[in-house]
Amino acid sequence: MRNITTKKTKSYQLVNRKVPYLFILPWIIGFLVFTLGPLILSLIMSFYNWPITSEPTFVGIDNYKTMFTADPQFYKSIIITLKFAAIFVPLNLAIALILALLITQPLKGMKFFRTIFYLPAVVSGVAISIIWGWIFNSEYGILNYLLSFLGIEGPRWLVDPKWALLTIVIASAWGVGIMMLIFYTNIKGIPAELYEAAAIDGAGPFRQFFSITIPSITPTILFNVITSVIGALQQLTLVLLLTGGGPLKSTYFYGLYVYNNAFKHHQLGYASANAWFMFIVILVLTMLIFKTSSTWVFYENEVKKEGKKGRRKNENIKRI
């Protein structure tokens, strides 16, 4: 009887161990088929001359040599993308943080504003491109129409090389809803006692913001910085639909460069090499951000450990 009971118990435990994997099996299949599989295939393709209409031929690292030595547009698109990221990332973080601070205020109607601020994040990139195309149109756009009431002649937003990049930045910053909610959730989790103690000590709102709020949400800032950098370096939809890389290739982002090499010039192998270069760039930047995060990111668990160590040191000193 004991043997039978032991076998049943072991079989029951084995089933319990396997059941969780059944629930995540759809995700695992989707990851293997739609993410890992294409990723490995693109790496293989990067070593081939892979036109759409003919057989691929192995060329080794020639695609990478061409990219670095014989394609000036490669460097131009990187510079444009880095300029965009340098403006977009801090602007995106600032807008999301300001909105998060606003919706944490205990005022009536804040639930409505949370919904309004978040809505652009669920709208498709194509719809956003159409809306901003109407807003920034230099002839009948609503933005220039409103500026005319102030006696200001609006610029040619989408057709002037001086303004086109800034236009893409503004349109891209429209979808900060997800980042705003992440900041909002973190800010709401900060204990109210910290603010109350700071107010008693005479700290004003600005002092509380920089001494309590910012240090408490630095892990969230780290996460949002990384996701913003990745999103900025992969920007494609808005550029493709609003400017097509123009005018005069002033908004010819790296994502559009890869897209055109693949589907306009039909060089799938070369485009795969381009994509893998950007993958490495994103990986390196992410590692650098993580490396520097130890100097400015505040983790509560680490501080608690340091506090315990400090108490032990103080106790030892007292004993001495």
C-alpha positions in Angstrom: 0.0 0.0 0.0 2.8 2.4 0.9 4.5 1.7 -2.5 1.3 2.4 -4.4 0.7 5.6 -2.4 4.3 6.7 -3.0 3.9 6.1 -6.8 0.7 8.1 -6.9 2.3 10.9 -5.0 5.3 11.0 -7.3 3.1 10.9 -10.4 0.9 13.7 -9.0 3.9 15.8 -8.3 5.2 15.2 -11.8 1.9 16.3 -13.3 1.9 19.4 -11.2 5.4 20.3 -12.4 4.4 19.9 -16.1 1.0 21.7 -15.9 2.6 25.2 -15.7 4.5 24.6 -18.9 1.3 23.8 -20.7 0.0 27.3 -19.9 3.1 29.0 -21.3 3.4 26.6 -24.3 1.6 29.0 -26.7 4.1 31.8 -25.8 7.0 29.4 -26.2 5.8 28.3 -29.7 5.2 31.9 -30.7 8.6 32.9 -29.5 10.3 30.1 -31.4 8.3 30.5 -34.6 8.0 34.3 -34.8 11.0 35.6 -32.9 13.9 33.2 -32.5 13.4 31.5 -35.9 13.4 34.7 -37.9 16.3 36.0 -35.9 18.5 33.0 -36.7 17.4 33.1 -40.3 18.3 36.8 -40.7 21.8 36.1 -39.3 22.2 33.4 -41.9 20.9 35.6 -44.6 23.4 38.4 -43.7 26.2 36.2 -45.1 24.4 35.7 -48.5 23.6 37.8 -51.5 19.8 37.1 -51.2 17.7 38.7 -53.9 14.0 38.1 -53.9 13.8 36.8 -57.5 16.8 34.5 -57.8 18.8 32.0 -55.8 20.9 33.2 -52.9 24.7 33.0 -53.1 27.1 32.8 -50.2 29.3 36.0 -50.0 30.7 35.6 -46.5 31.3 39.0 -44.8 31.1 41.0 -48.0 27.7 42.6 -47.0 29.4 43.9 -43.8 32.4 45.2 -45.8 30.1 47.0 -48.2 28.2 48.5 -45.4 31.2 50.0 -43.7 33.3 50.9 -46.7 31.2 51.5 -49.8 27.8 52.8 -48.6 27.8 56.5 -47.5 24.0 56.4 -46.8 24.8 53.9 -44.0 26.6 56.5 -42.0 24.2 59.3 -42.8 21.2 57.3 -41.6 23.0 56.5 -38.4 23.8 60.1 -37.7 20.2 61.2 -38.3 18.9 58.4 -36.1 21.2 59.3 -33.3 20.2 63.0 -33.5 16.6 61.9 -33.3 17.3 59.7 -30.3 19.2 62.5 -28.5 16.2 64.7 -28.7 13.4 62.2 -28.4 14.6 60.1 -25.4 14.9 63.0 -22.8 11.8 64.7 -24.2 9.8 61.5 -24.0 10.9 60.9 -20.4 10.1 64.4 -19.3 6.6 64.5 -20.8 5.8 61.0 -19.4 7.0 62.0 -15.9 5.2 65.4 -15.9 1.9 63.7 -17.0 2.4 61.0 -14.3 2.9 63.7 -11.7 -0.3 65.5 -12.9 -2.5 62.4 -12.7 -1.3 61.5 -9.2 -2.9 64.7 -7.9 -6.0 64.1 -5.7 -8.4 66.1 -7.9 -11.7 65.3 -9.4 -11.8 63.9 -13.0 -8.2 62.5 -12.8 -9.5 59.1 -14.1 -10.8 60.8 -17.2 -7.5 62.5 -17.8 -5.6 59.2 -17.3 -7.7 57.7 -20.0 -7.2 60.6 -22.3 -3.4 60.7 -21.9 -3.2 56.9 -22.4 -5.4 56.7 -25.5 -2.7 57.7 -28.1 -0.6 54.7 -26.9 -3.3 52.2 -28.2 -3.8 54.0 -31.5 -2.0 52.4 -34.5 1.1 54.1 -35.9 -0.7 54.5 -39.3 -3.6 56.4 -37.7 -1.2 58.6 -35.8 0.7 59.3 -39.0 -2.5 60.4 -40.8 -3.5 62.6 -37.9 -0.2 64.3 -37.6 0.0 64.6 -41.4 -3.2 66.7 -41.3 -1.9 68.8 -38.3 1.5 69.6 -39.9 0.4 70.2 -43.4 1.8 73.5 -44.4 -1.1 74.5 -46.6 -4.2 73.4 -44.8 -2.9 72.1 -41.5 -4.6 73.1 -38.2 -1.3 74.0 -36.5 -0.4 76.7 -39.1 -4.0 77.8 -39.1 -3.8 78.4 -35.3 -0.5 80.2 -35.6 -2.0 82.5 -38.2 -4.3 83.9 -35.5 -1.2 85.0 -33.6 0.3 86.7 -36.7 2.9 83.9 -37.1 3.5 82.3 -40.5 3.9 78.6 -39.7 6.9 76.8 -41.2 6.6 74.1 -43.8 6.9 71.3 -41.2 7.1 68.2 -43.4 8.8 69.7 -46.5 11.5 71.8 -44.9 14.7 70.0 -43.9 15.2 72.4 -41.0 11.9 71.4 -39.4 11.3 67.8 -40.6 13.3 66.0 -37.9 11.7 68.1 -35.1 8.3 67.3 -36.6 9.0 63.5 -36.3 10.1 64.0 -32.7 6.9 65.8 -31.8 4.7 63.2 -33.5 6.7 60.3 -31.9 6.3 61.9 -28.4 2.5 61.6 -28.8 2.4 58.0 -27.6 3.9 58.4 -24.1 0.8 56.8 -22.4 2.5 53.5 -21.5 5.5 55.2 -20.1 3.3 57.6 -18.2 1.4 54.7 -16.5 4.6 53.0 -15.5 5.8 56.2 -13.8 2.4 56.7 -12.3 2.3 53.2 -10.8 5.8 53.7 -9.3 5.0 57.1 -7.9 1.8 55.9 -6.3 3.9 53.2 -4.5 6.1 55.7 -2.7 5.1 55.8 1.0 3.2 59.0 1.9 5.1 59.1 5.2 8.2 60.2 3.4 6.5 63.3 2.0 4.9 64.0 5.4 8.3 63.8 7.2 9.9 66.0 4.5 7.1 68.6 4.8 7.6 68.7 8.6 11.3 69.3 8.1 10.4 72.3 5.8 11.0 70.7 2.4 9.0 72.3 -0.3 7.5 70.5 -3.4 10.6 70.9 -5.5 12.9 69.7 -2.7 10.5 66.7 -2.2 10.5 65.9 -5.9 14.3 65.8 -6.3 15.1 64.3 -2.9 12.2 61.7 -2.6 10.4 61.2 -5.9 13.3 61.0 -8.3 15.5 58.7 -6.1 12.5 56.4 -5.5 11.7 56.0 -9.2 15.2 55.6 -10.6 14.7 51.9 -11.4 11.6 52.9 -13.5 13.6 55.7 -15.1 16.3 53.1 -16.0 13.6 50.8 -17.6 12.0 53.7 -19.5 15.4 55.0 -20.7 16.3 51.6 -22.2 12.9 51.1 -23.9 13.0 54.7 -25.2 16.4 54.3 -26.7 15.4 51.0 -28.4 12.2 52.6 -29.7 14.1 55.6 -31.0 16.7 53.6 -32.8 14.0 51.4 -34.5 11.7 54.2 -35.5 10.1 53.5 -38.9 6.3 53.9 -39.2 6.0 57.6 -38.7 9.0 58.4 -41.0 7.8 56.1 -43.7 4.3 57.6 -43.8 4.9 61.2 -42.9 8.1 62.1 -44.9 9.3 58.9 -46.6 12.8 59.9 -45.5 12.7 63.3 -47.0 12.9 66.2 -47.6 16.4 65.8 -49.0 16.8 62.7 -46.9 16.8 64.8 -43.7 14.7 62.2 -42.0 16.2 59.1 -43.6 16.3 57.0 -40.4 18.3 53.8 -40.1 15.0 51.8 -39.9 13.9 53.2 -43.2 17.4 52.5 -44.7 17.0 48.9 -43.7 13.5 48.7 -45.0 14.4 50.2 -48.4 17.3 47.9 -48.8 15.1 44.9 -48.2 11.8 45.7 -49.9 12.7 48.5 -52.4 16.1 47.4 -53.6 15.4 43.7 -52.9 18.7 43.1 -51.1 17.5 40.9 -48.3 21.0 39.7 -47.3 22.4 43.2 -47.2 19.4 44.4 -45.2 19.8 41.5 -42.7 23.4 42.7 -42.2 22.2 46.2 -41.6 19.6 44.9 -39.1 22.2 42.9 -37.2 24.5 45.9 -36.9 21.7 47.8 -35.3 21.0 44.9 -33.0 24.6 45.0 -31.8 24.5 48.8 -31.4 21.3 48.5 -29.2 22.9 45.6 -27.2 26.0 47.7 -26.5 24.1 50.8 -25.6 21.8 48.8 -23.3 24.9 47.3 -21.6 26.5 50.7 -21.2 23.3 52.1 -19.6 23.1 49.2 -17.2 26.8 49.6 -16.4 26.4 53.3 -15.5 23.1 52.6 -13.6 25.1 51.5 -10.5 26.0 55.2 -9.9 22.5 56.7 -10.1 19.9 54.0 -9.7 18.4 53.5 -6.2 17.3 50.1 -5.1 15.5 49.8 -1.8 16.8 46.2 -1.0 20.4 47.3 -1.5 19.9 50.3 0.8 18.4 48.0 3.4 21.4 45.7 3.2 23.8 48.7 3.5 21.8 49.9 6.5 22.1 46.5 8.2 25.9 46.6 7.6 26.1 50.1 9.0 24.2 49.1 12.1 26.6 46.1 12.6 29.6 48.4 12.2 28.2 50.9 14.7 27.5 48.1 17.2 31.1 46.8 16.8 32.4 50.3 17.3 30.4 50.7 20.5 31.7 47.4 21.8 35.2 48.5 21.2 
